[in-house]
Amino acid sequence: MLVSWTATDLKSRRFSAIEQSSDVADLTDHFTALHSHGQGYLEVRLQGSEFPLLTLGFQDDQADIHLFSNAERSSLLVGDGTVPANAVVQVPIMDEPTVFSGGCALAVDRAWALARSFIQAGRPGELGEWREL
């Protein structure tokens, strides 16, 4: 299965908007390399469709996932309880450090597993509860 994605560049450590098309294994390798550096950001969509678009930003062991259903509608995945809801976490969105409530934080390994589920199923609905922004 082919997937289209953009991500933090491994060399420059800056977000690269140049879209790549690859199999899931290549995307997994890229994510693994980013994870070994402790932070990163990626955008994933299914080959041949502009939406839905899933984004994953992470710093250390905390991540957040956004879903863009179309150009005007986005949602944030409710967290998995790894961070107290009243705490704050900071993860990169593209290149900008962005603060989120702990209620939207996920363990980074869980977030990656959910991103892979999205790619395999082609539907974001079963990933969890979404909070529309």
N, CA, C and O of each residue as an XYZ file, in Angstrom:
532
protein
N       0.843     -1.183      0.000
C       0.000      0.000      0.000
C       0.883      1.239      0.000
O       1.823      1.347      0.788
N       0.572      2.166     -0.888
C       1.316      3.421     -0.954
C       0.638      4.482     -0.102
O      -0.586      4.523      0.020
N       1.460      5.329      0.480
C       0.981      6.415      1.315
C       1.736      7.683      0.917
O       2.911      7.625      0.553
N       1.056      8.824      0.987
C       1.680     10.118      0.711
C       1.960     10.800      2.043
O       1.119     10.791      2.941
N       3.150     11.394      2.167
C       3.511     11.989      3.453
C       4.557     13.091      3.298
O       5.330     13.132      2.342
N       4.537     13.969      4.279
C       5.564     14.990      4.465
C       5.997     14.894      5.914
O       5.245     14.413      6.761
N       7.208     15.350      6.202
C       7.701     15.174      7.571
C       8.907     16.062      7.846
O       9.465     16.693      6.948
N       9.282     16.086      9.098
C      10.526     16.712      9.502
C      11.665     16.018      8.755
O      11.733     14.789      8.720
N      12.550     16.806      8.162
C      13.697     16.268      7.441
C      14.743     15.761      8.435
O      15.020     16.415      9.440
N      15.309     14.614      8.153
C      16.262     14.011      9.086
C      17.568     14.796      9.186
O      18.188     14.811     10.249
N      17.997     15.442      8.112
C      19.266     16.177      8.141
C      19.103     17.579      8.706
O      19.825     17.970      9.624
N      18.164     18.332      8.166
C      18.014     19.730      8.587
C      17.246     19.868      9.895
O      17.361     20.885     10.579
N      16.457     18.839     10.251
C      15.608     18.844     11.440
C      14.502     19.905     11.333
O      13.946     20.340     12.341
N      14.197     20.312     10.099
C      13.124     21.261      9.802
C      12.061     20.538      8.994
O      12.357     19.556      8.314
N      10.824     21.018      9.063
C       9.745     20.410      8.304
C       9.983     20.612      6.812
O      10.288     21.718      6.366
N       9.844     19.553      6.064
C       9.962     19.622      4.609
C       8.581     19.395      4.008
O       7.974     18.344      4.217
N       8.087     20.370      3.269
C       6.756     20.261      2.663
C       6.774     19.479      1.355
O       5.750     19.382      0.678
N       7.915     18.926      0.999
C       8.003     18.124     -0.217
C       7.368     16.773      0.051
O       7.862     15.982      0.855
N       6.259     16.525     -0.639
C       5.518     15.287     -0.401
C       6.243     14.097     -1.008
O       6.779     14.158     -2.114
N       6.240     13.022     -0.249
C       6.822     11.772     -0.697
C       5.716     10.749     -0.852
O       4.693     10.817     -0.171
N       5.924      9.814     -1.735
C       5.019      8.694     -1.901
C       5.859      7.441     -1.722
O       6.858      7.244     -2.415
N       5.444      6.595     -0.785
C       6.230      5.398     -0.515
C       5.328      4.335      0.093
O       4.144      4.557      0.346
N       5.920      3.190      0.315
C       5.172      2.178      1.061
C       5.276      2.507      2.551
O       6.064      3.361      2.958
N       4.488      1.835      3.333
C       4.429      2.114      4.769
C       5.770      1.840      5.442
O       6.110      2.507      6.419
N       6.532      0.881      4.946
C       7.831      0.551      5.542
C       8.787      1.741      5.488
O       9.508      1.993      6.454
N       8.804      2.483      4.365
C       9.677      3.651      4.266
C       9.239      4.748      5.235
O      10.074      5.389      5.873
N       7.944      4.958      5.342
C       7.437      5.934      6.306
C       7.783      5.503      7.722
O       8.163      6.337      8.544
N       7.660      4.233      8.015
C       8.010      3.711      9.342
C       9.481      3.953      9.642
O       9.826      4.362     10.751
N      10.339      3.710      8.685
C      11.771      3.967      8.877
C      12.026      5.436      9.183
O      12.837      5.764     10.048
N      11.331      6.320      8.470
C      11.503      7.757      8.708
C      11.024      8.125     10.113
O      11.711      8.848     10.836
N       9.858      7.633     10.493
C       9.350      7.906     11.836
C      10.321      7.393     12.902
O      10.600      8.090     13.878
N      10.828      6.190     12.717
C      11.755      5.598     13.684
C      13.005      6.461     13.842
O      13.496      6.656     14.954
N      13.512      6.971     12.731
C      14.683      7.848     12.794
C      14.352      9.149     13.524
O      15.146      9.619     14.339
N      13.189      9.731     13.238
C      12.773     10.939     13.963
C      12.637     10.651     15.452
O      13.083     11.433     16.291
N      12.021      9.532     15.768
C      11.807      9.164     17.173
C      13.135      9.023     17.901
O      13.240      9.382     19.074
N      14.146      8.506     17.221
C      15.455      8.361     17.870
C      16.078      9.724     18.182
O      16.947      9.819     19.049
N      15.644     10.778     17.486
C      16.116     12.137     17.763
C      15.246     12.851     18.795
O      15.585     13.949     19.237
N      14.125     12.236     19.182
C      13.319     12.779     20.267
C      12.168     13.684     19.879
O      11.359     14.043     20.735
N      12.068     14.066     18.611
C      10.936     14.898     18.216
C      10.766     14.885     16.708
O      11.687     14.572     15.954
N       9.539     15.241     16.291
C       9.280     15.312     14.866
C       7.825     15.603     14.581
O       6.993     15.679     15.485
N       7.544     15.761     13.322
C       6.195     16.068     12.853
C       6.023     15.418     11.496
O       6.933     15.444     10.667
N       4.843     14.826     11.264
C       4.557     14.271      9.950
C       3.089     14.422      9.609
O       2.226     14.494     10.484
N       2.832     14.467      8.323
C       1.486     14.528      7.778
C       1.319     13.335      6.849
O       2.187     13.054      6.022
N       0.198     12.634      6.991
C      -0.023     11.412      6.227
C      -1.406     11.459      5.593
O      -2.386     11.853      6.225
N      -1.464     11.050      4.337
C      -2.748     10.890      3.670
C      -2.651      9.679      2.760
O      -1.565      9.247      2.374
N      -3.793      9.156      2.437
C      -3.824      7.997      1.573
C      -3.536      8.410      0.143
O      -3.935      9.490     -0.292
N      -2.855      7.567     -0.572
C      -2.489      7.837     -1.962
C      -3.741      8.155     -2.779
O      -4.719      7.409     -2.743
N      -3.703      9.265     -3.513
C      -4.790      9.602     -4.421
C      -5.928     10.398     -3.817
O      -6.915     10.667     -4.501
N      -5.819     10.785     -2.546
C      -6.886     11.599     -1.947
C      -6.263     12.709     -1.110
O      -5.271     12.500     -0.411
N      -6.860     13.881     -1.195
C      -6.344     15.017     -0.429
C      -6.728     14.917      1.046
O      -5.958     15.308      1.924
N      -7.916     14.396      1.308
C      -8.416     14.248      2.675
C      -9.015     12.858      2.836
O      -9.486     12.288      1.851
N      -9.016     12.305      4.010
C      -8.554     12.884      5.266
C      -7.025     12.942      5.328
O      -6.318     12.144      4.713
N      -6.556     13.913      6.092
C      -5.135     14.115      6.335
C      -4.916     13.981      7.836
O      -5.588     14.643      8.627
N      -3.991     13.138      8.222
C      -3.679     12.919      9.630
C      -2.315     13.526      9.907
O      -1.375     13.311      9.142
N      -2.193     14.286     10.999
C      -0.895     14.832     11.385
C      -0.517     14.287     12.752
O      -1.376     14.058     13.603
N       0.766     14.085     12.949
C       1.287     13.587     14.221
C       2.510     14.411     14.574
O       3.491     14.433     13.831
N       2.448     15.087     15.708
C       3.595     15.822     16.230
C       4.001     15.187     17.543
O       3.143     14.799     18.336
N       5.308     15.073     17.786
C       5.736     14.464     19.048
C       7.029     15.077     19.555
O       7.878     15.534     18.789
N       7.145     15.068     20.853
C       8.338     15.515     21.573
C       8.555     14.516     22.689
O       7.672     14.302     23.519
N       9.719     13.909     22.711
C      10.041     12.871     23.688
C       8.986     11.770     23.628
O       8.825     11.131     22.588
N       8.267     11.538     24.722
C       7.292     10.442     24.745
C       5.849     10.900     24.606
O       4.932     10.100     24.793
N       5.625     12.175     24.281
C       4.268     12.679     24.152
C       3.987     13.142     22.732
O       4.849     13.704     22.056
N       2.749     12.889     22.296
C       2.361     13.214     20.929
C       0.938     13.734     20.897
O       0.187     13.597     21.863
N       0.583     14.329     19.779
C      -0.815     14.666     19.511
C      -1.105     14.330     18.057
O      -0.212     14.316     17.210
N      -2.378     14.059     17.790
C      -2.817     13.719     16.441
C      -3.973     14.628     16.047
O      -4.963     14.751     16.768
N      -3.826     15.261     14.891
C      -4.894     16.061     14.290
C      -5.434     15.321     13.076
O      -4.713     14.590     12.396
N      -6.704     15.527     12.826
C      -7.347     14.993     11.634
C      -7.971     16.157     10.882
O      -8.747     16.926     11.449
N      -7.635     16.285      9.617
C      -8.245     17.273      8.750
C      -9.192     16.511      7.829
O      -8.756     15.780      6.939
N     -10.484     16.690      8.052
C     -11.500     16.015      7.240
C     -11.650     16.680      5.885
O     -11.923     16.019      4.883
N     -11.468     17.994      5.862
C     -11.459     18.782      4.641
C     -10.694     20.065      4.946
O     -10.133     20.198      6.033
N     -10.661     20.994      4.026
C      -9.852     22.205      4.207
C     -10.332     23.085      5.354
O      -9.546     23.862      5.897
N     -11.600     22.984      5.735
C     -12.151     23.839      6.786
C     -12.417     23.120      8.100
O     -12.803     23.768      9.073
N     -12.229     21.833      8.168
C     -12.636     21.085      9.356
C     -11.485     20.241      9.902
O     -10.931     19.391      9.205
N     -11.136     20.499     11.174
C     -10.089     19.703     11.809
C     -10.532     19.293     13.209
O     -11.369     19.939     13.839
N      -9.942     18.201     13.670
C     -10.241     17.658     14.992
C      -8.945     17.205     15.628
O      -7.960     16.921     14.947
N      -8.967     17.144     16.953
C      -7.826     16.692     17.732
C      -8.238     15.422     18.452
O      -9.311     15.374     19.053
N      -7.412     14.402     18.402
C      -7.721     13.143     19.060
C      -7.600     13.313     20.566
O      -6.614     13.863     21.056
N      -8.592     12.845     21.291
C      -8.564     12.898     22.752
C      -7.444     11.984     23.233
O      -7.235     10.904     22.680
N      -6.733     12.414     24.254
C      -5.569     11.697     24.758
C      -5.877     10.351     25.379
O      -7.034      9.976     25.567
N      -4.806      9.634     25.693
C      -4.926      8.282     26.245
C      -4.683      8.218     27.746
O      -4.545      7.130     28.305
N      -4.629      9.383     28.410
C      -4.478      9.409     29.860
C      -3.041      9.335     30.344
O      -2.806      9.251     31.549
N      -2.080      9.362     29.444
C      -0.684      9.297     29.881
C      -0.225     10.582     30.555
O       0.758     10.588     31.296
N      -0.940     11.665     30.294
C      -0.644     12.961     30.902
C      -1.927     13.465     31.544
O      -2.987     13.379     30.923
N      -1.871     13.989     32.770
C      -3.085     14.520     33.387
C      -3.730     15.592     32.502
O      -3.035     16.386     31.869
N      -5.047     15.604     32.468
C      -5.784     16.523     31.600
C      -5.459     17.985     31.878
O      -5.501     18.806     30.962
N      -5.134     18.328     33.129
C      -4.856     19.726     33.464
C      -3.392     20.108     33.234
O      -3.021     21.259     33.463
N      -2.563     19.180     32.792
C      -1.165     19.475     32.469
C      -1.084     20.008     31.043
O      -2.071     19.992     30.309
N       0.084     20.473     30.662
C       0.309     20.902     29.283
C       1.491     20.123     28.708
O       2.415     19.737     29.424
N       1.434     19.908     27.408
C       2.542     19.282     26.685
C       2.883     20.174     25.503
O       2.044     20.929     25.011
N       4.117     20.076     25.060
C       4.561     20.853     23.911
C       5.105     19.894     22.868
O       5.990     19.087     23.152
N       4.566     19.989     21.654
C       5.029     19.178     20.534
C       5.169     20.076     19.309
O       4.509     21.112     19.227
N       6.009     19.699     18.369
C       6.138     20.527     17.162
C       4.972     20.323     16.203
O       4.521     19.200     15.979
N       4.501     21.410     15.653
C       3.566     21.399     14.532
C       4.330     22.106     13.411
O       4.614     23.302     13.481
N       4.646     21.342     12.396
C       5.604     21.750     11.372
C       6.902     22.064     12.105
O       7.560     21.139     12.581
N       7.295     23.324     12.214
C       8.525     23.656     12.939
C       8.275     24.419     14.231
O       9.218     24.755     14.948
N       7.026     24.689     14.527
C       6.700     25.520     15.674
C       6.344     24.692     16.906
O       5.468     23.831     16.831
N       7.003     24.933     18.036
C       6.578     24.270     19.267
C       5.179     24.764     19.638
O       4.940     25.969     19.716
N       4.270     23.837     19.861
C       2.875     24.178     20.125
C       2.434     23.501     21.415
O       2.758     22.340     21.664
N       1.693     24.240     22.230
C       1.256     23.745     23.532
C      -0.158     23.183     23.426
O      -1.033     23.790     22.810
N      -0.368     22.027     24.029
C      -1.666     21.360     24.078
C      -1.956     20.943     25.506
O      -1.045     20.776     26.317
N      -3.233     20.777     25.805
C      -3.594     20.277     27.133
C      -3.255     18.802     27.213
O      -3.235     18.104     26.199
N      -2.989     18.333     28.416
C      -2.701     16.928     28.628
C      -3.843     16.031     28.198
O      -3.634     14.852     27.911
N      -5.052     16.579     28.150
C      -6.209     15.803     27.719
C      -6.154     15.384     26.263
O      -6.946     14.550     25.826
N      -5.223     15.955     25.507
C      -5.059     15.586     24.096
C      -3.713     14.922     23.837
O      -3.322     14.729     22.686
N      -3.009     14.575     24.899
C      -1.687     13.958     24.752
C      -1.805     12.438     24.692
O      -2.609     11.819     25.388
N      -0.979     11.876     23.839
C      -0.894     10.429     23.677
C       0.549      9.998     23.888
O       1.472     10.777     23.655
N       0.744      8.771     24.325
C       2.084      8.199     24.315
C       2.528      8.100     22.859
O       1.734      7.710     22.002
N       3.766      8.440     22.567
C       4.223      8.506     21.181
C       4.106      7.146     20.485
O       3.768      7.101     19.302
N       4.370      6.061     21.170
C       4.231      4.740     20.535
C       2.774      4.444     20.197
O       2.481      3.855     19.157
N       1.874      4.848     21.068
C       0.443      4.672     20.811
C       0.018      5.532     19.624
O      -0.746      5.078     18.772
N       0.505      6.769     19.564
C       0.164      7.663     18.460
C       0.631      7.073     17.127
O      -0.097      7.126     16.136
N       1.832      6.518     17.104
C       2.327      5.925     15.866
C       1.493      4.700     15.478
O       1.203      4.500     14.299
N       1.111      3.890     16.448
C       0.259      2.728     16.167
C      -1.075      3.172     15.573
O      -1.599      2.522     14.669
N      -1.620      4.264     16.070
C      -2.880      4.780     15.543
C      -2.707      5.327     14.128
O      -3.583      5.148     13.283
N      -1.588      5.988     13.868
C      -1.326      6.487     12.514
C      -1.233      5.311     11.536
O      -1.749      5.391     10.421
N      -0.595      4.250     11.938
C      -0.504      3.061     11.079
C      -1.889      2.434     10.875
O      -2.197      1.958      9.782
N      -2.708      2.431     11.904
C      -4.078      1.908     11.764
C      -4.869      2.729     10.762
O      -5.617      2.180      9.953
N      -4.704      4.051     10.814
C      -5.360      4.935      9.855
C      -4.944      4.572      8.425
O      -5.788      4.486      7.533
N      -3.664      4.364      8.217
C      -3.160      4.036      6.882
C      -3.741      2.707      6.408
O      -4.166      2.588      5.259
N      -3.758      1.727      7.276
C      -4.230      0.395      6.887
C      -5.738      0.362      6.654
O      -6.207     -0.263      5.703
N      -6.497      1.033      7.518
C      -7.958      0.993      7.407
C      -8.485      2.012      6.405
O      -9.536      1.804      5.797
N      -7.756      3.113      6.231
C      -8.210      4.154      5.332
C      -9.312      5.017      5.922
O      -9.918      5.829      5.222
N      -9.570      4.838      7.220
C     -10.622      5.591      7.911
C     -10.122      5.999      9.290
O      -9.526      5.180      9.990
N     -10.347      7.228      9.690
C      -9.883      7.672     11.001
C     -10.874      7.421     12.138
O     -10.509      7.555     13.306
N     -12.105      7.063     11.823
C     -13.159      6.993     12.826
C     -12.893      6.073     13.989
O     -13.268      6.399     15.116
N     -12.261      4.936     13.768
C     -12.066      3.972     14.836
C     -10.830      4.236     15.691
O     -10.509      3.426     16.560
N     -10.147      5.321     15.474
C      -8.925      5.593     16.220
C      -9.194      6.044     17.649
O      -8.338      5.885     18.520
N     -10.351      6.594     17.895
C     -10.679      7.106     19.225
C     -11.679      8.236     19.129
O     -12.341      8.432     18.110
N     -11.767      8.965     20.215
C     -12.701     10.098     20.294
C     -12.033     11.355     19.772
O     -10.906     11.674     20.150
N     -12.730     12.065     18.904
C     -12.199     13.282     18.292
C     -12.881     14.508     18.883
O     -14.084     14.491     19.141
N     -12.121     15.561     19.096
C     -12.618     16.851     19.568
C     -12.456     17.851     18.425
O     -11.341     18.221     18.057
N     -13.596     18.280     17.869
C     -13.546     19.199     16.736
C     -13.021     20.556     17.187
O     -13.372     21.053     18.257
N     -12.160     21.150     16.337
C     -11.567     22.454     16.650
C     -12.304     23.567     15.949
O     -11.944     24.735     16.097
